[in-house]
Amino acid sequence: MKNLSEKLFVNKAKQKIIGLFYKLWCVFCKLMPLKNRVLFFTIRADGKLLDNAKAVYDVLDEEKMIFAHMLPHSHPVGLKALFYLLTSRVIVTDDYLRYSRYTSFRKEQKIFQIWHAAGAFKMFGLDAPSKLTKEQERATHAQYSAVAVTGEECRKIYAGAFGISEDICLAVGLPRTDRLFTDKEKMKNAVYGRHPEFENKRLYLYCPTFREHDGVHCEYDPEIDWNKLSSSLAEDEVFIIRRHPLMSYSLLKDTFNNIYDLSDESTLELTAASDVIITDYSSVIYDACLLGVPTVFYCPDVKEYERGFYLDFPDDLPGELVTEGEKLLDAVRQTKEKPPVDRIEKFRNRQLGACDGHSAERVAGIISDWMK
């Protein structure tokens, strides 16, 4: 017991020393000259920007740099992150900016949150279960200068979820959706180029999102009999799985010649090539709507799902809700034959009104004005 107490005391003392060092480091960084550059800061990938941030980066004609490191950050990475964050005039981020909980930015600095998900579907931020306290959640988002949203109806929702003013939630659209207006055939052909066996096949893309219990990620069982599904697929039908990046485990336990796990490939490209999207609570529905691909919502755990929704679920969905695995394939085939065009159009107009193929240009324009 004595050894345990001593160990806890040493750990607490160590944490206090580390915390004090970080505070002093922040003071030092703020004494450094402010660089007239745009910092693209992301925790969504290592060494590269993903679709949303990359779309803005590619059209922005300013001095810019990328800081891309997935969590957790080591102390050297954390100190480096703070240096670049506190010495860049403009910061563009597409996810949680955890360092803003611990330090204040200079009044000359601007932070643009180009949130990675489209629309306002499942609850997030202050509205959803989280490992963060409400104070930590608010502190994470309190210093934003602008937040990109996909339509006027989404502004109030994002303001509430982030605990910020509605005035800084701008209906400029989602930059990564620009490709959907110009590159659909190109994205489609990219999939066929990698998988020539998909030519002349009906492609059904299953994109399940991650699951949580009390704000902690947990494994998800989709309750699909994969053997039965494989034997039920026709010769010209292919079932593709594209898991959420936070789902590090496989849903398939066996190998099939007509069911593929392509979780390492671009969701956008796979969506463009598909005949029907199958999802549950994922924002992939917005990409599908803009591409004109019909959606089936497969939610066997809808009664237990704890996140909550901003829309009337399932009545406002742009597709049919299925809760039993054995009924999924029939629903997908029916949707392929008779897509709910009116429901898709209504959903698109309500939640994606600002997405027109020029979102990245609008975001870049705001950033350039800040840099003047």
Sequence and secondary structure as in RCSB ss.txt:
>XXXX:A:sequence
MKNLSEKLFVNKAKQKIIGLFYKLWCVFCKLMPLKNRVLFFTIRADGKLLDNAKAVYDVLDEEKMIFAHMLPHSH
PVGLKALFYLLTSRVIVTDDYLRYSRYTSFRKEQKIFQIWHAAGAFKMFGLDAPSKLTKEQERATHAQYSAVAVT
GEECRKIYAGAFGISEDICLAVGLPRTDRLFTDKEKMKNAVYGRHPEFENKRLYLYCPTFREHDGVHCEYDPEID
WNKLSSSLAEDEVFIIRRHPLMSYSLLKDTFNNIYDLSDESTLELTAASDVIITDYSSVIYDACLLGVPTVFYCP
DVKEYERGFYLDFPDDLPGELVTEGEKLLDAVRQTKEKPPVDRIEKFRNRQLGACDGHSAERVAGIISDWMK
>XXXX:A:secstr
 HHHHHHHHHHHHHHHHHHHHHHHHHHHHHHS  EEEEEEEESSSSSS  HHHHHHHHH  S EEEEE  SS  H
HHHHHHHHHHHTEEEEEESS  GGGGT    TT EEEE  SS SS B  GGGS  SS HHHHHHHHTT SEEEES
SHHHHHHHHHHHT  GGGEEE   GGGHHHHH HHHHHHHHHHH GGGTT EEEEEE   EEETTEEE       
HHHHHHHS TTEEEEE   TT  S S SS  SSEEE TTS HHHHHHH SEEEESS THHHHHHHHT  EEEE T
TTTT  S BSS TTTTSSEEEE  GGGHHHHHHHHHHS  HHHHHHHHHHH TT SS HHHHHHHHHHHHH 
